[in-house]
């Protein structure tokens, strides 16, 4: 494989040690094309690409792709789990308290893990998860 060529989704799945199926390809493409999607939105996107798929199969595929590091699961408090295709850069998120919209926030300083714990308790820290909460522009305008 040439260094200048982007690997296909199938090659990425194989490279992560996962079996390539139409459902997994469709799921990974759906997550990457979406914006912090929940399971129902992902299932709908996969069904639009490959036809019927059970919600259980979607959960199983999401678990496998998350464990392989191909997608990232985020769980803002009080919201269903969301999934995104942006992985490996330890970015953070901002969540609207009113409508639940989620947006990416790049790390403020330096490289992963972006934050230094005041006491690491002997852990080797490789990631920090920060969620900022507030009102998105639409909800903020609606309230004023």
HULINZI-V110407 format. One record per residue. N is the residue number from 1. PSI is psi in whole degrees, -180 to 180 (none if undefined). D_LAST is the distance of its C-alpha to the last C-alpha in whole Angstrom. Layout:
N;PSI;D_LAST + N;PSI;D_LAST
//
This chain:
1;130;55 + 2;143;54 + 3;-25;52 + 4;-13;50 + 5;133;49 + 6;132;46 + 7;149;47 + 8;164;47 + 9;-42;45 + 10;-42;48 + 11;-38;50 + 12;-43;47 + 13;-48;47 + 14;-43;51 + 15;-26;50 + 16;4;48 + 17;20;51 + 18;147;50 + 19;139;51 + 20;118;50 + 21;159;49 + 22;-39;47 + 23;-43;44 + 24;-41;44 + 25;-48;44 + 26;-39;41 + 27;-47;39 + 28;-41;39 + 29;-40;38 + 30;-46;35 + 31;-45;34 + 32;-31;34 + 33;-18;33 + 34;-170;30 + 35;90;27 + 36;58;27 + 37;147;28 + 38;175;29 + 39;-41;33 + 40;-43;32 + 41;-39;31 + 42;-45;34 + 43;-42;36 + 44;-42;35 + 45;-39;35 + 46;-43;39 + 47;-37;40 + 48;-27;39 + 49;-39;41 + 50;1;44 + 51;-153;44 + 52;138;44 + 53;137;43 + 54;154;43 + 55;-36;40 + 56;-42;42 + 57;-36;43 + 58;-47;40 + 59;-44;40 + 60;-43;43 + 61;-41;42 + 62;-43;39 + 63;-46;41 + 64;-43;44 + 65;-34;42 + 66;-46;40 + 67;-33;43 + 68;-7;44 + 69;15;41 + 70;-23;40 + 71;167;37 + 72;137;35 + 73;131;33 + 74;148;30 + 75;80;29 + 76;139;25 + 77;134;25 + 78;5;24 + 79;156;25 + 80;159;28 + 81;143;30 + 82;156;29 + 83;145;31 + 84;158;31 + 85;-8;34 + 86;110;33 + 87;160;36 + 88;0;38 + 89;2;36 + 90;42;34 + 91;172;30 + 92;-172;27 + 93;154;24 + 94;134;20 + 95;135;19 + 96;126;16 + 97;-24;15 + 98;-57;14 + 99;-12;16 + 100;4;18 + 101;139;19 + 102;137;21 + 103;152;22 + 104;146;25 + 105;120;25 + 106;157;28 + 107;141;30 + 108;-42;29 + 109;134;33 + 110;-154;36 + 111;173;38 + 112;138;38 + 113;22;37 + 114;-27;34 + 115;151;34 + 116;123;37 + 117;142;38 + 118;-30;39 + 119;111;42 + 120;-3;42 + 121;29;45 + 122;-1;47 + 123;149;45 + 124;102;45 + 125;129;42 + 126;-1;41 + 127;146;37 + 128;136;34 + 129;121;31 + 130;134;28 + 131;121;24 + 132;141;21 + 133;144;18 + 134;-156;14 + 135;134;12 + 136;166;13 + 137;-41;11 + 138;-47;10 + 139;-35;9 + 140;-42;7 + 141;-41;5 + 142;-32;6 + 143;-21;4 + 144;none;0
//
